[in-house]
């Protein structure tokens, strides 16, 4: 493709039959999934777009397909370094020139990528928000290219109220402005209305087209198993792994918990592998490869595992301890069943586990006054920042309480999540018909003793 003399224009009148022909010929799929064509059309019409689509719904195609039909450069910003090489390789397999720039590259690889970008030879450029926001040479190289649009993946990370806030996302808008503020596509699987508002404001989106296909995935069977003690919980986990088919993920709250679970499961002849930030890079990669190839029953992990894992046939996700928010739970549980087949998402719930998440919340916000005092702020500025910090801490507490309510709610599990995310429509009468509360009367469930802990509304 001659990219040196191309102009920065969009063909907004591509017939549906031509797009579907590209789907079949290049992507080997027969038709669009829900929401995909809407996003593609919005991109081709040069409109800022926010796409809220579940994990496994094909968000990557929403920018890859327009990129095939346009003649400039598509910049993809993602926090997932582990996924970039796979994405770059897949784009190359499609016959597209793709470059990546991130901290995982060797100096030689980095030089080659920058040279390709400066020469306007890259149709897709994949990078992290940290790199784009901190590397003026990289930005200068990008400015030599006719940029068709910018993709901001995992866009919920821009929100300080989101569950995966990354400060580098807040530095993107000035860089996007330096690049001429081309159209932006913000992609996420999890965003409440307030988080969408934050995305629009922080990225400077102009009257964006919002595509929200809904979070509901009928193939995911949501369950909560109440446990009375740690011994009871371990027994239930063993029973589940004996009954469940296929390969899955067991999420634990701490590294110590991961190690303990792996030791106990291996002792009863389950082939499981750990995945935590404490393991060496080679061991993490080896364990991930064993999981991807189905050589283990489960990978036991902290929440460090999962982002960027391209495995469609995960048959179960078990949370050994309650996560800190419905957003985290939905994202982690949503890694199951991406192939569309039935998968089980099970939370092993013990009321005392709330203490772990409260400890994490305290740790995230501890020492705020000391940190802020070192920034040379005026008394008024310091007071305002401390109020913001307290609001974030309270927001984290509120999300944890929402997760506790999910675990103890007698309502349809999906109904609870749909209402939490404000997923459009009236869900008063909604029932998925397949979660534990829909299949079994919650009145017959016996709650474990509270052991003097305050109620979830305390």
Helices and strands as residue ranges (DSSP letters): H 16-22, I 23-27, H 36-44, E 49-53, H 61-69, E 73-77, H 81-93, E 98-101, H 107-118, E 124-127, H 129-134, H 136-143, E 147-152, G 155-158, G 167-171, H 172-178, E 183-188, H 193-203, E 209-214, E 220-226, H 230-243, E 248-251, H 255-267, E 272-275, H 281-292, E 298-301, E 316-319, H 326-333, E 343-349, G 351-353, H 354-365, H 368-373, H 379-408, H 413-420, H 436-439, G 442-444
